[in-house]
């Protein structure tokens, strides 16, 4: 009989939403999903940010919505008029 234990690195990409309310002193972070692929995680985070940006009616480039940064290994970000991080 042979039993072996190993430690292996695991890379996961977690999409989160952070909100801070000025003057009220409130802030919070909520998980929106965990993904094994950085490109998929980026696409989900971008879509969530864009949807909220449009729903709130903020103009393009408004820094009240911060879009996700492209993770290492993702070569082509989606094109859109609401991005403010690229």
Short mmCIF file of the C-alpha atoms (twelve columns), coordinates in Angstrom:
data_MODEL
# 
_entry.id   MODEL 
# 
loop_
_atom_site.group_PDB 
_atom_site.id 
_atom_site.type_symbol 
_atom_site.label_atom_id 
_atom_site.label_alt_id 
_atom_site.label_comp_id 
_atom_site.label_asym_id 
_atom_site.label_seq_id 
_atom_site.Cartn_x 
_atom_site.Cartn_y 
_atom_site.Cartn_z 
_atom_site.pdbx_PDB_model_num 
ATOM 1  C CA . UNK A 1  0.000   0.000  0.000   1 
ATOM 2  C CA . UNK A 2  1.167   3.495  -0.807  1 
ATOM 3  C CA . UNK A 3  -0.507  6.730  0.294   1 
ATOM 4  C CA . UNK A 4  0.744   10.078 -0.911  1 
ATOM 5  C CA . UNK A 5  -0.365  13.600 -0.035  1 
ATOM 6  C CA . UNK A 6  0.471   16.528 -2.293  1 
ATOM 7  C CA . UNK A 7  -0.089  20.243 -2.255  1 
ATOM 8  C CA . UNK A 8  -0.989  21.738 -5.614  1 
ATOM 9  C CA . UNK A 9  -1.576  25.343 -6.525  1 
ATOM 10 C CA . UNK A 10 -5.078  26.117 -7.701  1 
ATOM 11 C CA . UNK A 11 -5.942  29.324 -9.521  1 
ATOM 12 C CA . UNK A 12 -9.484  30.597 -9.339  1 
ATOM 13 C CA . UNK A 13 -10.901 33.927 -10.397 1 
ATOM 14 C CA . UNK A 14 -13.482 35.454 -8.095  1 
ATOM 15 C CA . UNK A 15 -15.802 38.227 -9.283  1 
ATOM 16 C CA . UNK A 16 -16.751 40.649 -6.523  1 
ATOM 17 C CA . UNK A 17 -18.793 43.837 -6.285  1 
ATOM 18 C CA . UNK A 18 -17.610 46.514 -3.874  1 
ATOM 19 C CA . UNK A 19 -19.817 49.458 -2.977  1 
ATOM 20 C CA . UNK A 20 -18.934 52.511 -0.928  1 
ATOM 21 C CA . UNK A 21 -21.477 55.171 -0.007  1 
ATOM 22 C CA . UNK A 22 -19.969 58.608 0.509   1 
ATOM 23 C CA . UNK A 23 -20.991 60.423 3.647   1 
ATOM 24 C CA . UNK A 24 -22.793 57.422 5.095   1 
ATOM 25 C CA . UNK A 25 -19.640 55.526 6.002   1 
ATOM 26 C CA . UNK A 26 -21.098 52.360 4.518   1 
ATOM 27 C CA . UNK A 27 -19.189 49.940 2.359   1 
ATOM 28 C CA . UNK A 28 -19.472 46.302 1.482   1 
ATOM 29 C CA . UNK A 29 -18.232 43.580 -0.793  1 
ATOM 30 C CA . UNK A 30 -20.300 40.770 -2.290  1 
ATOM 31 C CA . UNK A 31 -19.152 37.717 -4.196  1 
ATOM 32 C CA . UNK A 32 -20.687 37.339 -7.653  1 
ATOM 33 C CA . UNK A 33 -19.125 34.055 -8.725  1 
ATOM 34 C CA . UNK A 34 -15.998 31.922 -8.918  1 
ATOM 35 C CA . UNK A 35 -14.483 30.834 -12.212 1 
ATOM 36 C CA . UNK A 36 -11.617 28.604 -13.275 1 
ATOM 37 C CA . UNK A 37 -10.965 30.740 -16.363 1 
ATOM 38 C CA . UNK A 38 -9.818  34.370 -16.168 1 
ATOM 39 C CA . UNK A 39 -11.406 35.308 -19.481 1 
ATOM 40 C CA . UNK A 40 -14.816 34.022 -18.403 1 
ATOM 41 C CA . UNK A 41 -14.529 35.816 -15.052 1 
ATOM 42 C CA . UNK A 42 -13.609 39.054 -16.830 1 
ATOM 43 C CA . UNK A 43 -16.517 38.733 -19.273 1 
ATOM 44 C CA . UNK A 44 -18.954 38.178 -16.368 1 
ATOM 45 C CA . UNK A 45 -17.572 41.089 -14.324 1 
ATOM 46 C CA . UNK A 46 -17.627 43.405 -17.358 1 
ATOM 47 C CA . UNK A 47 -21.216 42.440 -18.200 1 
ATOM 48 C CA . UNK A 48 -22.341 43.023 -14.596 1 
ATOM 49 C CA . UNK A 49 -20.638 46.432 -14.479 1 
ATOM 50 C CA . UNK A 50 -22.048 47.485 -17.842 1 
ATOM 51 C CA . UNK A 51 -25.581 46.401 -16.944 1 
ATOM 52 C CA . UNK A 52 -25.479 48.303 -13.647 1 
ATOM 53 C CA . UNK A 53 -23.911 51.342 -15.346 1 
ATOM 54 C CA . UNK A 54 -26.732 51.470 -17.891 1 
ATOM 55 C CA . UNK A 55 -29.433 50.721 -15.318 1 
ATOM 56 C CA . UNK A 56 -28.277 53.596 -13.098 1 
ATOM 57 C CA . UNK A 57 -28.158 55.939 -16.098 1 
ATOM 58 C CA . UNK A 58 -24.624 57.193 -15.486 1 
ATOM 59 C CA . UNK A 59 -22.983 58.773 -18.532 1 
ATOM 60 C CA . UNK A 60 -20.123 56.945 -20.334 1 
ATOM 61 C CA . UNK A 61 -16.811 57.420 -18.516 1 
ATOM 62 C CA . UNK A 62 -18.479 58.163 -15.169 1 
ATOM 63 C CA . UNK A 63 -16.071 56.943 -12.492 1 
ATOM 64 C CA . UNK A 64 -18.848 55.946 -10.085 1 
ATOM 65 C CA . UNK A 65 -18.741 52.597 -11.889 1 
ATOM 66 C CA . UNK A 66 -15.284 51.030 -12.071 1 
ATOM 67 C CA . UNK A 67 -14.952 48.297 -14.664 1 
ATOM 68 C CA . UNK A 68 -12.750 45.236 -14.018 1 
ATOM 69 C CA . UNK A 69 -9.143  45.172 -15.116 1 
ATOM 70 C CA . UNK A 70 -8.249  42.576 -17.711 1 
ATOM 71 C CA . UNK A 71 -6.548  39.663 -15.902 1 
ATOM 72 C CA . UNK A 72 -3.235  38.336 -17.121 1 
ATOM 73 C CA . UNK A 73 -3.684  35.971 -20.037 1 
ATOM 74 C CA . UNK A 74 -6.828  37.613 -21.423 1 
ATOM 75 C CA . UNK A 75 -5.838  39.121 -24.748 1 
ATOM 76 C CA . UNK A 76 -9.000  40.707 -26.172 1 
ATOM 77 C CA . UNK A 77 -11.360 42.606 -23.866 1 
ATOM 78 C CA . UNK A 78 -14.924 43.223 -25.008 1 
ATOM 79 C CA . UNK A 79 -15.582 46.489 -26.815 1 
ATOM 80 C CA . UNK A 80 -18.177 48.807 -25.353 1 
ATOM 81 C CA . UNK A 81 -18.967 52.441 -24.831 1 
ATOM 82 C CA . UNK A 82 -19.144 52.185 -21.052 1 
ATOM 83 C CA . UNK A 83 -15.605 51.028 -20.281 1 
ATOM 84 C CA . UNK A 84 -13.564 53.372 -18.140 1 
ATOM 85 C CA . UNK A 85 -10.668 51.128 -17.155 1 
ATOM 86 C CA . UNK A 86 -9.073  50.416 -20.528 1 
# 
